[in-house]
């Protein structure tokens, strides 16, 4: 069941390639998403299975919304990104 979550400054990204070095993944996500605005943090878990998801916090809702709309479906390390507004802010 998908629940509509109001836009906020934190994006939930899933469908990331798990077998990428965590530091490389974080810096690549930062570089990709920073083109849409100031990023406060990029959070990727260390466990391989949980590395398939990330949280990216922007300085404002407008930047996060533009990034979400622009990069949803973008092929990143061979996988199409799925981006949504996060429940976690």
The first five atom37 places (N, CA, C, CB, O) and aatype in JSON, in Angstrom:
{
  "aatype": [20, 20, 20, 20, 20, 20, 20, 20, 20, 20, 20, 20, 20, 20, 20, 20, 20, 20, 20, 20, 20, 20, 20, 20, 20, 20, 20, 20, 20, 20, 20, 20, 20, 20, 20, 20, 20, 20, 20, 20, 20, 20, 20, 20, 20, 20, 20, 20, 20, 20, 20, 20, 20, 20, 20, 20, 20, 20, 20, 20, 20, 20, 20, 20, 20, 20, 20, 20, 20, 20, 20, 20, 20, 20, 20, 20, 20, 20, 20, 20, 20, 20, 20, 20, 20, 20, 20, 20, 20],
  "atom_mask": [
    [1, 1, 1, 1, 1],
    [1, 1, 1, 1, 1],
    [1, 1, 1, 1, 1],
    [1, 1, 1, 1, 1],
    [1, 1, 1, 1, 1],
    [1, 1, 1, 1, 1],
    [1, 1, 1, 1, 1],
    [1, 1, 1, 1, 1],
    [1, 1, 1, 1, 1],
    [1, 1, 1, 1, 1],
    [1, 1, 1, 1, 1],
    [1, 1, 1, 1, 1],
    [1, 1, 1, 1, 1],
    [1, 1, 1, 1, 1],
    [1, 1, 1, 1, 1],
    [1, 1, 1, 1, 1],
    [1, 1, 1, 1, 1],
    [1, 1, 1, 1, 1],
    [1, 1, 1, 1, 1],
    [1, 1, 1, 1, 1],
    [1, 1, 1, 1, 1],
    [1, 1, 1, 1, 1],
    [1, 1, 1, 1, 1],
    [1, 1, 1, 1, 1],
    [1, 1, 1, 1, 1],
    [1, 1, 1, 1, 1],
    [1, 1, 1, 1, 1],
    [1, 1, 1, 1, 1],
    [1, 1, 1, 1, 1],
    [1, 1, 1, 1, 1],
    [1, 1, 1, 1, 1],
    [1, 1, 1, 1, 1],
    [1, 1, 1, 1, 1],
    [1, 1, 1, 1, 1],
    [1, 1, 1, 1, 1],
    [1, 1, 1, 1, 1],
    [1, 1, 1, 1, 1],
    [1, 1, 1, 1, 1],
    [1, 1, 1, 1, 1],
    [1, 1, 1, 1, 1],
    [1, 1, 1, 1, 1],
    [1, 1, 1, 1, 1],
    [1, 1, 1, 1, 1],
    [1, 1, 1, 1, 1],
    [1, 1, 1, 1, 1],
    [1, 1, 1, 1, 1],
    [1, 1, 1, 1, 1],
    [1, 1, 1, 1, 1],
    [1, 1, 1, 1, 1],
    [1, 1, 1, 1, 1],
    [1, 1, 1, 1, 1],
    [1, 1, 1, 1, 1],
    [1, 1, 1, 1, 1],
    [1, 1, 1, 1, 1],
    [1, 1, 1, 1, 1],
    [1, 1, 1, 1, 1],
    [1, 1, 1, 1, 1],
    [1, 1, 1, 1, 1],
    [1, 1, 1, 1, 1],
    [1, 1, 1, 1, 1],
    [1, 1, 1, 1, 1],
    [1, 1, 1, 1, 1],
    [1, 1, 1, 1, 1],
    [1, 1, 1, 1, 1],
    [1, 1, 1, 1, 1],
    [1, 1, 1, 1, 1],
    [1, 1, 1, 1, 1],
    [1, 1, 1, 1, 1],
    [1, 1, 1, 1, 1],
    [1, 1, 1, 1, 1],
    [1, 1, 1, 1, 1],
    [1, 1, 1, 1, 1],
    [1, 1, 1, 1, 1],
    [1, 1, 1, 1, 1],
    [1, 1, 1, 1, 1],
    [1, 1, 1, 1, 1],
    [1, 1, 1, 1, 1],
    [1, 1, 1, 1, 1],
    [1, 1, 1, 1, 1],
    [1, 1, 1, 1, 1],
    [1, 1, 1, 1, 1],
    [1, 1, 1, 1, 1],
    [1, 1, 1, 1, 1],
    [1, 1, 1, 1, 1],
    [1, 1, 1, 1, 1],
    [1, 1, 1, 1, 1],
    [1, 1, 1, 1, 1],
    [1, 1, 1, 1, 1],
    [1, 1, 1, 1, 1]
  ],
  "atom_positions": [
    [[0.84, -1.17, 0.0], [0.0, 0.0, 0.0], [0.88, 1.24, 0.0], [-0.95, 0.0, 1.21], [1.68, 1.43, 0.92]],
    [[0.76, 2.08, -1.02], [1.49, 3.34, -1.1], [0.69, 4.43, -0.41], [1.79, 3.73, -2.57], [-0.51, 4.58, -0.64]],
    [[1.35, 5.17, 0.42], [0.73, 6.27, 1.15], [1.32, 7.56, 0.59], [0.96, 6.16, 2.7], [2.54, 7.67, 0.41]],
    [[0.46, 8.54, 0.32], [0.95, 9.83, -0.14], [1.61, 10.55, 1.02], [-0.2, 10.68, -0.76], [0.99, 10.78, 2.06]],
    [[2.85, 10.91, 0.83], [3.62, 11.62, 1.84], [3.82, 13.04, 1.34], [4.99, 10.9, 2.14], [4.29, 13.23, 0.22]],
    [[3.49, 14.03, 2.14], [3.67, 15.4, 1.68], [5.14, 15.68, 1.4], [3.12, 16.41, 2.71], [6.01, 15.13, 2.07]],
    [[5.42, 16.54, 0.43], [6.81, 16.87, 0.12], [7.53, 17.41, 1.35], [6.88, 17.89, -1.01], [6.96, 18.17, 2.14]],
    [[8.78, 17.02, 1.51], [9.62, 17.57, 2.56], [11.05, 17.6, 2.05], [9.51, 16.74, 3.88], [11.31, 17.24, 0.91]],
    [[11.97, 18.03, 2.87], [13.33, 18.24, 2.38], [14.18, 16.97, 2.35], [14.0, 19.26, 3.23], [15.32, 17.02, 1.9]],
    [[13.65, 15.85, 2.82], [14.41, 14.6, 2.82], [13.82, 13.62, 1.83], [14.43, 13.98, 4.23], [12.61, 13.37, 1.82]],
    [[14.69, 13.07, 0.98], [14.26, 12.09, -0.01], [14.68, 10.7, 0.42], [14.84, 12.42, -1.39], [15.75, 10.5, 0.99]],
    [[13.82, 9.74, 0.14], [14.13, 8.33, 0.32], [14.43, 7.78, -1.06], [12.94, 7.53, 1.02], [13.59, 7.86, -1.96]],
    [[15.62, 7.23, -1.23], [16.05, 6.68, -2.51], [16.19, 5.18, -2.35], [17.4, 7.33, -2.99], [16.8, 4.7, -1.39]],
    [[15.62, 4.42, -3.29], [15.79, 2.97, -3.23], [16.15, 2.44, -4.61], [14.5, 2.29, -2.7], [16.16, 3.17, -5.6]],
    [[16.44, 1.16, -4.65], [16.86, 0.44, -5.85], [18.3, 0.79, -6.23], [15.92, 0.75, -7.01], [18.66, 0.78, -7.41]],
    [[19.12, 1.09, -5.22], [20.53, 1.35, -5.46], [21.27, 0.03, -5.6], [21.14, 2.19, -4.32], [20.85, -0.99, -5.06]],
    [[22.37, 0.05, -6.32], [23.2, -1.15, -6.47], [23.91, -1.4, -5.15], [24.23, -0.98, -7.65], [24.6, -0.52, -4.64]],
    [[23.74, -2.59, -4.59], [24.28, -2.9, -3.26], [25.79, -3.1, -3.27], [23.61, -4.13, -2.71], [26.45, -2.79, -2.28]],
    [[26.32, -3.6, -4.33], [27.75, -3.95, -4.34], [28.63, -2.79, -4.84], [27.98, -5.18, -5.21], [29.41, -2.93, -5.78]],
    [[28.47, -1.66, -4.17], [29.3, -0.49, -4.44], [29.89, -0.07, -3.11], [28.47, 0.68, -5.12], [29.2, -0.08, -2.09]],
    [[31.16, 0.3, -3.1], [31.82, 0.77, -1.89], [30.99, 1.9, -1.28], [33.27, 1.24, -2.19], [30.53, 2.79, -1.99]],
    [[30.79, 1.85, 0.03], [29.9, 2.82, 0.69], [30.37, 4.26, 0.49], [29.81, 2.5, 2.18], [29.54, 5.14, 0.28]],
    [[31.67, 4.52, 0.57], [32.16, 5.88, 0.38], [31.96, 6.35, -1.06], [33.63, 5.97, 0.75], [31.62, 7.51, -1.29]],
    [[32.17, 5.46, -2.01], [31.94, 5.8, -3.41], [30.46, 6.07, -3.66], [32.43, 4.66, -4.32], [30.11, 7.01, -4.37]],
    [[29.6, 5.25, -3.07], [28.16, 5.43, -3.23], [27.71, 6.78, -2.67], [27.39, 4.29, -2.54], [26.97, 7.51, -3.33]],
    [[28.16, 7.1, -1.46], [27.78, 8.38, -0.85], [28.26, 9.57, -1.67], [28.34, 8.48, 0.56], [27.51, 10.52, -1.89]],
    [[29.51, 9.52, -2.13], [30.02, 10.66, -2.88], [29.36, 10.76, -4.26], [31.55, 10.54, -3.05], [29.14, 11.87, -4.76]],
    [[29.03, 9.63, -4.86], [28.33, 9.65, -6.16], [26.91, 10.18, -6.01], [28.31, 8.24, -6.78], [26.45, 10.96, -6.84]],
    [[26.22, 9.77, -4.96], [24.87, 10.29, -4.71], [24.93, 11.79, -4.45], [24.22, 9.56, -3.51], [24.11, 12.55, -4.95]],
    [[25.91, 12.21, -3.66], [26.05, 13.64, -3.36], [26.26, 14.43, -4.66], [27.23, 13.89, -2.39], [25.6, 15.45, -4.89]],
    [[27.17, 13.95, -5.49], [27.46, 14.66, -6.75], [26.24, 14.72, -7.66], [28.62, 13.97, -7.49], [25.99, 15.75, -8.28]],
    [[25.49, 13.64, -7.73], [24.31, 13.6, -8.58], [23.21, 14.54, -8.06], [23.78, 12.17, -8.67], [22.65, 15.32, -8.83]],
    [[22.9, 14.47, -6.78], [21.79, 15.23, -6.23], [22.13, 16.69, -5.94], [21.31, 14.58, -4.96], [21.24, 17.53, -5.9]],
    [[23.42, 17.01, -5.76], [23.82, 18.39, -5.45], [23.53, 19.35, -6.6], [25.3, 18.44, -5.11], [23.49, 20.56, -6.4]],
    [[23.34, 18.82, -7.79], [23.02, 19.7, -8.92], [21.63, 20.34, -8.76], [23.08, 18.92, -10.24], [21.29, 21.26, -9.49]],
    [[20.84, 19.86, -7.81], [19.48, 20.37, -7.61], [19.37, 21.29, -6.39], [18.51, 19.22, -7.45], [18.31, 21.87, -6.16]],
    [[20.44, 21.43, -5.62], [20.39, 22.31, -4.46], [21.38, 21.89, -3.39], [18.99, 22.35, -3.88], [22.09, 20.9, -3.53]],
    [[21.4, 22.68, -2.32], [22.31, 22.4, -1.21], [21.87, 21.16, -0.44], [22.39, 23.61, -0.25], [20.71, 21.01, -0.06]],
    [[22.82, 20.26, -0.23], [22.55, 19.01, 0.49], [23.09, 19.14, 1.9], [23.18, 17.79, -0.25], [24.23, 19.55, 2.11]],
    [[22.27, 18.77, 2.87], [22.68, 18.77, 4.27], [23.35, 17.45, 4.64], [21.48, 19.03, 5.18], [24.33, 17.45, 5.39]],
    [[22.83, 16.33, 4.12], [23.43, 15.03, 4.44], [23.0, 13.96, 3.43], [23.05, 14.6, 5.85], [21.94, 14.05, 2.81]],
    [[23.86, 12.97, 3.3], [23.56, 11.76, 2.52], [23.8, 10.6, 3.48], [24.47, 11.64, 1.2], [24.91, 10.41, 3.97]],
    [[22.76, 9.83, 3.74], [22.86, 8.71, 4.69], [22.66, 7.39, 3.96], [21.82, 8.86, 5.84], [21.61, 7.14, 3.37]],
    [[23.7, 6.55, 4.01], [23.65, 5.21, 3.43], [24.1, 4.25, 4.53], [24.56, 5.08, 2.14], [25.1, 4.49, 5.19]],
    [[23.37, 3.18, 4.72], [23.74, 2.2, 5.74], [24.9, 1.34, 5.27], [22.54, 1.33, 6.09], [25.1, 1.15, 4.07]],
    [[25.66, 0.82, 6.21], [26.82, 0.01, 5.89], [26.51, -1.42, 5.49], [27.72, -0.01, 7.05], [27.28, -2.03, 4.74]],
    [[25.4, -1.97, 5.97], [25.06, -3.35, 5.64], [24.7, -3.45, 4.16], [23.9, -3.87, 6.52], [23.99, -2.59, 3.63]],
    [[25.2, -4.49, 3.49], [25.04, -4.57, 2.04], [23.58, -4.5, 1.6], [25.65, -5.86, 1.53], [23.28, -3.75, 0.67]],
    [[22.68, -5.24, 2.22], [21.27, -5.23, 1.81], [20.65, -3.85, 2.01], [20.48, -6.29, 2.6], [19.86, -3.4, 1.18]],
    [[21.0, -3.19, 3.11], [20.44, -1.87, 3.38], [21.1, -0.79, 2.53], [20.6, -1.53, 4.85], [20.61, 0.33, 2.47]],
    [[22.21, -1.13, 1.86], [22.88, -0.18, 1.0], [22.07, 0.09, -0.26], [24.27, -0.7, 0.63], [22.39, 1.0, -1.03]],
    [[21.03, -0.68, -0.49], [20.16, -0.47, -1.64], [19.24, 0.73, -1.45], [19.34, -1.71, -1.91], [18.43, 1.03, -2.32]],
    [[19.37, 1.41, -0.32], [18.53, 2.57, -0.05], [19.36, 3.67, 0.61], [17.33, 2.19, 0.85], [20.4, 3.42, 1.22]],
    [[18.87, 4.89, 0.48], [19.58, 6.04, 1.05], [18.58, 7.13, 1.4], [20.66, 6.58, 0.07], [17.46, 7.16, 0.9]],
    [[19.02, 8.03, 2.26], [18.26, 9.23, 2.6], [19.12, 10.43, 2.26], [17.83, 9.23, 4.11], [20.29, 10.5, 2.65]],
    [[18.54, 11.38, 1.53], [19.27, 12.58, 1.14], [18.48, 13.78, 1.64], [19.49, 12.64, -0.41], [17.33, 13.99, 1.25]],
    [[19.1, 14.57, 2.51], [18.44, 15.74, 3.09], [18.94, 17.0, 2.39], [18.71, 15.82, 4.62], [20.13, 17.28, 2.34]],
    [[18.0, 17.75, 1.85], [18.28, 19.02, 1.18], [18.04, 20.17, 2.16], [17.41, 19.19, -0.09], [17.39, 20.0, 3.19]],
    [[18.55, 21.33, 1.82], [18.35, 22.52, 2.64], [16.91, 23.03, 2.57], [19.31, 23.62, 2.22], [16.45, 23.71, 3.49]],
    [[16.19, 22.69, 1.47], [14.81, 23.16, 1.37], [13.96, 22.17, 0.57], [14.77, 24.56, 0.7], [14.48, 21.32, -0.15]],
    [[12.67, 22.31, 0.71], [11.7, 21.41, 0.1], [11.7, 21.54, -1.42], [10.3, 21.68, 0.64], [11.56, 20.55, -2.14]],
    [[11.86, 22.76, -1.91], [11.84, 22.99, -3.36], [12.94, 22.21, -4.08], [11.99, 24.48, -3.65], [12.69, 21.58, -5.1]],
    [[14.15, 22.24, -3.55], [15.26, 21.5, -4.15], [15.01, 20.01, -4.11], [16.57, 21.83, -3.44], [15.27, 19.3, -5.08]],
    [[14.52, 19.53, -2.98], [14.24, 18.1, -2.83], [13.17, 17.65, -3.83], [13.79, 17.78, -1.4], [13.29, 16.58, -4.44]],
    [[12.13, 18.44, -3.99], [11.05, 18.09, -4.91], [11.54, 18.08, -6.36], [9.89, 19.08, -4.76], [11.18, 17.18, -7.12]],
    [[12.34, 19.05, -6.74], [12.89, 19.1, -8.09], [13.79, 17.89, -8.35], [13.67, 20.41, -8.32], [13.7, 17.27, -9.41]],
    [[14.65, 17.56, -7.4], [15.53, 16.4, -7.54], [14.72, 15.1, -7.64], [16.51, 16.32, -6.35], [15.03, 14.25, -8.47]],
    [[13.71, 14.97, -6.81], [12.87, 13.77, -6.81], [12.21, 13.57, -8.17], [11.8, 13.85, -5.71], [12.23, 12.47, -8.73]],
    [[11.63, 14.64, -8.7], [10.95, 14.54, -10.0], [11.92, 14.31, -11.14], [10.14, 15.82, -10.27], [11.62, 13.56, -12.07]],
    [[13.09, 14.93, -11.07], [14.06, 14.83, -12.16], [14.79, 13.5, -12.19], [15.06, 15.94, -12.04], [15.1, 12.99, -13.27]],
    [[15.08, 12.92, -11.01], [15.92, 11.73, -10.96], [15.17, 10.43, -10.75], [16.91, 11.89, -9.89], [15.79, 9.36, -10.76]],
    [[13.86, 10.49, -10.55], [13.11, 9.24, -10.42], [13.2, 8.49, -11.75], [11.61, 9.52, -10.03], [12.78, 9.0, -12.78]],
    [[13.74, 7.29, -11.72], [13.92, 6.48, -12.92], [15.28, 6.66, -13.57], [12.86, 6.83, -13.91], [15.61, 5.93, -14.51]],
    [[16.09, 7.61, -13.08], [17.42, 7.83, -13.62], [18.28, 6.59, -13.37], [18.08, 9.09, -12.99], [18.31, 6.07, -12.26]],
    [[18.97, 6.12, -14.4], [19.8, 4.92, -14.26], [21.12, 5.3, -13.6], [20.05, 4.23, -15.65], [21.89, 6.11, -14.12]],
    [[21.37, 4.71, -12.44], [22.51, 5.01, -11.58], [23.2, 3.7, -11.24], [22.08, 5.77, -10.29], [22.61, 2.85, -10.58]],
    [[24.43, 3.52, -11.69], [25.14, 2.25, -11.53], [24.32, 1.08, -12.08], [25.48, 2.0, -10.06], [24.31, 0.0, -11.5]],
    [[23.64, 1.31, -13.2], [22.9, 0.26, -13.87], [21.53, -0.05, -13.31], [23.69, -0.96, -13.84], [20.87, -0.97, -13.78]],
    [[21.07, 0.71, -12.33], [19.76, 0.5, -11.72], [18.93, 1.79, -11.81], [19.91, 0.06, -10.24], [19.46, 2.87, -11.55]],
    [[17.64, 1.7, -12.17], [16.81, 2.91, -12.17], [16.47, 3.33, -10.74], [15.51, 2.67, -12.99], [15.93, 2.54, -9.96]],
    [[16.79, 4.57, -10.41], [16.5, 5.08, -9.06], [15.0, 5.21, -8.84], [17.18, 6.42, -8.84], [14.25, 5.54, -9.75]],
    [[14.59, 4.97, -7.62], [13.22, 5.26, -7.18], [13.37, 6.29, -6.07], [12.45, 3.94, -6.69], [13.98, 6.02, -5.03]],
    [[12.81, 7.48, -6.29], [12.92, 8.54, -5.3], [11.54, 8.99, -4.84], [13.71, 9.74, -5.86], [10.62, 9.15, -5.64]],
    [[11.43, 9.17, -3.52], [10.16, 9.59, -2.91], [10.48, 10.55, -1.77], [9.33, 8.36, -2.39], [11.6, 10.57, -1.26]],
    [[9.49, 11.33, -1.38], [9.64, 12.11, -0.16], [9.7, 11.11, 1.0], [8.46, 13.15, 0.02], [8.99, 10.1, 1.01]],
    [[10.53, 11.41, 1.96], [10.75, 10.49, 3.07], [9.75, 10.72, 4.2], [12.17, 10.63, 3.59], [9.31, 11.85, 4.44]],
    [[9.4, 9.65, 4.88], [8.62, 9.78, 6.12], [9.52, 10.36, 7.19], [8.02, 8.41, 6.58], [9.08, 11.14, 8.04]],
    [[10.78, 9.97, 7.12], [11.81, 10.41, 8.07], [12.3, 11.79, 7.65], [13.0, 9.39, 8.15], [12.79, 11.96, 6.53]],
    [[12.19, 12.77, 8.53], [12.69, 14.13, 8.23], [13.76, 14.55, 9.18], [11.57, 15.13, 8.27], [14.28, 15.65, 9.06]]
  ]
}
